[in-house]
């Protein structure tokens, strides 16, 4: 069983070459997954596919997570769950 960890991404300040600064938008993974599960429609899985691509995991893994087929826990600011094979599709 592989452990899958979907990590939150904190906001951060970026300074451009011209000296101007801007702040990136942080993403709280547990909230994002709760939101996605609430609106998930297995007949229209585009949201799951987009999230899978963003988190660099196989689409089938994200579909299983959002459909409730896989249970997850929250560890700090991360979503953690088990998957039977490599969730990224690598070797």
TIKOLLUM-361340 format. One record per residue: x, z, y of N, C-alpha, C, O in turn; residue in three letters. Coordinates in steps of 0.001 Angstrom, whole numbers, padded with zeros to 6 digits, always signed. Layout:
// TIKOLLUM-361340
XZYXZYXZYXZYala...
This chain:
// TIKOLLUM-361340
+000858+000000-001186+000000+000000+000000+000898+000000+001241+001809+000818+001362unk+000628-000916+002144+001373-001007+003398+000622-000241+004477-000607-000276+004530unk+001352+000440+005323+000756+001112+006473+000756+000150+007649+001788-000418+008009unk-000421-000023+008241-000571-000884+009411-000758+000020+010622-001592+000925+010602unk+000006-000220+011661-000081+000573+012888-000317-000381+014056+000548-001186+014400unk-001493-000277+014654-001815-001056+015851-001496-000162+017040-002184+000828+017285unk-000457-000514+017772+000037+000348+018836-000596+000037+020179-000814-001120+020537unk-000885+001106+020911-001351+000958+022284-000204+000431+023131+000967+000607+022796unk-000554-000209+024221+000444-000724+025158+000193-000067+026513-000826-000333+027151unk+001114+000787+026956+000892+001469+028239+001044+000513+029423+001711-000517+029324unk+000425+000864+030520+000628+000109+031756+002073+000280+032190+002695+001306+031913unk+002603-000722+032868+003953-000584+033415+004072-001400+034690+003373-002394+034889unk+004974-000952+035543+005213-001627+036815+006300-002672+036601+007354-002386+036034unk+006027-003877+037059+006962-004991+036970+007357-005383+038397+006502-005508+039273unk+008640-005571+038617+009096-006037+039928+009512-007496+039807+010298-007866+038935unk+008971-008307+040694+009287-009739+040703+010559-009987+041504+011051-009099+042200unk+011080-011193+041396+012301-011569+042102+012192-011396+043609+013187-011116+044278unk+010986-011562+044147+010803-011442+045598+010627-009995+046052+010357-009747+047227unk+010776-009041+045138+010671-007623+045481+009265-007062+045372+009081-005847+045447unk+008274-007917+045198+006899-007437+045053+006712-006829+043674+007335-007257+042703unk+005857-005840+043602+005580-005171+042335+004128-005382+041937+003252-005545+042786unk+003893-005376+040641+002533-005361+040136+002507-004529+038863+003543-004296+038239unk+001330-004090+038490+001184-003252+037302+000431-004015+036226-000619-004604+036482unk+000985-003996+035015+000291-004619+033896-000873-003724+033469-000887-002528+033756unk-001829-004310+032791-002956-003541+032297-002605-002964+030929-002240-003705+030016unk-002713-001655+030788-002464-001021+029499-003636-001234+028558-004757-001506+028989unk-003365-001106+027275-004397-001250+026260-004337-000023+025355-003294+000272+024771unk-005451+000688+025242-005568+001839+024363-006169+001340+023054-007369+001077+022979unk-005336+001210+022026-005745+000583+020759-006995+001208+020137-007880+000463+019716unk-007114+002547+020057-008338+003097+019448-009613+002686+020184-010624+002384+019549unk-009574+002674+021501-010750+002255+022269-011047+000776+022084-012207+000379+021974unk-010005-000035+022050-010187-001470+021845-010805-001753+020483-011702-002590+020377unk-010345-001072+019446-010886-001293+018101-012328-000788+018018-013174-001453+017421unk-012622+000374+018606-014014+000867+018614-014933-000139+019304-016021-000438+018811unk-014489-000655+020447-015276-001629+021195-015487-002898+020360-016600-003420+020287unk-014421-003385+019736-014511-004617+018943-015410-004428+017725-016168-005332+017373unk-015335-003261+017076-016196-002986+015919-017665-002998+016321-018514-003493+015580unk-017963-002448+017502-019349-002361+017961-019966-003744+018177-021169-003920+017988unk-019159-004716+018568-019695-006042+018837-019331-007082+017794-019592-008270+017988unk-018727-006651+016683-018250-007612+015698-019405-008277+014963-020336-007618+014500unk-019320-009602+014867-020295-010391+014126-019507-011224+013117-018783-012136+013519unk-019625-010939+011820-018828-011663+010836-019118-013167+010786-018297-013931+010278unk-020262-013598+011302-020555-015041+011336-019838-015735+012490-019716-016960+012507unk-019364-014941+013456-018614-015484+014592-017361-014627+014782-017309-013800+015692unk-016356-014821+013930-015202-013916+013913-014101-014212+014942-012985-013713+014795unk-014389-015008+015977-013339-015375+016929-012661-014156+017539-011439-014150+017684unk-013416-013128+017899-012816-011923+018468-011811-011311+017489-010709-010931+017886unk-012185-011216+016229-011272-010669+015221-010022-011531+015107-008915-011008+014979unk-010193-012840+015151-009044-013745+015052-008110-013566+016254-006889-013537+016100unk-008693-013447+017447-007879-013260+018653-007118-011935+018604-005939-011880+018953unk-007788-010875+018172-007114-009577+018062-006028-009597+016990-004955-009022+017177unk-006302-010252+015881-005299-010357+014822-004055-011063+015350-002931-010631+015092unk-004257-012135+016078-003123-012860+016651-002366-011976+017646-001135-011984+017668unk-003087-011221+018461-002446-010360+019460-001634-009234+018813-000575-008862+019320unk-002124-008697+017703-001419-007607+017016-000480-008125+015921+000154-007329+015229unk-000387-009427+015761+000521-010061+014788+000228-009634+013351+001134-009306+012585unk-001060-009647+013007-001464-009388+011624-002354-010533+011150-002862-011315+011953unk-002534-010619+009834-003387-011680+009279-004822-011484+009759-005285-010361+009959unk-005496-012591+009933-006884-012552+010403-007788-011801+009434-008686-011077+009863unk-007562-011966+008138-008392-011281+007151-008263-009761+007265-009211-009034+006968unk-007112-009285+007689-006902-007840+007854-007762-007328+009006-008415-006293+008878unk-007766-008045+010130-008566-007619+011277-010052-007719+010974-010824-006856+011389unk-010464-008756+010259-011880-008873+009880-012280-007672+009018-013353-007101+009217unk-011439-007289+008075-011737-006134+007221-011829-004862+008050-012691-004021+007797unk-010953-004712+009036-010985-003518+009893-012257-003480+010723-012942-002458+010759unk-012581-004577+011388-013749-004589+012275-015066-004538+011513-016063-004044+012040unk-015086-005034+010291-016323-005018+009502-016581-003651+008876-017671-003399+008362unk-015582-002767+008918-015736-001440+008319-015299-001383+006874-015416-000338+006235unk-014797-002487+006346-014303-002520+004969-013089-001599+004805-012846-001059+003726unk-012341-001432+005884-011143-000593+005886-011374+000583+006839-011803+000394+007977unk-011088+001784+006369-011150+002965+007229-009817+003128+007942-008769+002768+007407unk-009862+003672+009154-008631+003890+009898-008620+005296+010480-009654+005960+010563unk-007444+005732+010878-007298+006996+011589-006623+006706+012920-006020+005651+013118unk-006739+007660+013817-006061+007563+015105-004915+008563+015089-005126+009758+014883unk-003717+008074+015306-002529+008918+015388-001948+008750+016787-001358+007719+017110unk-002123+009772+017603-001695+009654+019002-002525+008596+019690-003732+008762+019864unk-001889+007516+020080-002598+006413+020745-002619+005161+019877-002845+004058+020375unk-002383+005333+018577-002323+004193+017666-003449+004240+016637-003958+005310+016303unk-003826+003072+016144-004777+002927+015046-003950+002684+013782-003094+001800+013756unk-004212+003474+012730-003410+003389+011508-004330+003255+010297-005332+003961+010182unk-003974+002336+009393-004747+002171+008163-003856+001543+007103-002766+001060+007407unk-004318+001551+005872-003564+000977+004768-004086-000402+004401-005268-000704+004561unk-003158-001246+003897-003505-002589+003446-002693-002873+002181-001503-002563+002135unk-003320-003460+001151-002635-003596-000140-001397-004491-000166-000500-004260-000977unk-001324-005503+000695-000129-006343+000717+000372-006460+002149-000149-005787+003038unk+001361-007291+002384+001941-007418+003709+000887-007905+004705+000398-009027+004573unk+000529-007090+005693-000528-007463+006635-000132-008572+007605-000986-009146+008280unk+001167-008872+007674+001617-009903+008610+001730-011274+007961+001904-012283+008645unk+001631-011304+006644+001775-012568+005941+003209-012922+005636+003482-013976+005063unk+004140-012044+006016+005559-012281+005736+005883-011890+004309+005003-011529+003529unk+007111-011965+003996+007563-011609+002630+007881-010147+002537+008273-009668+001473unk
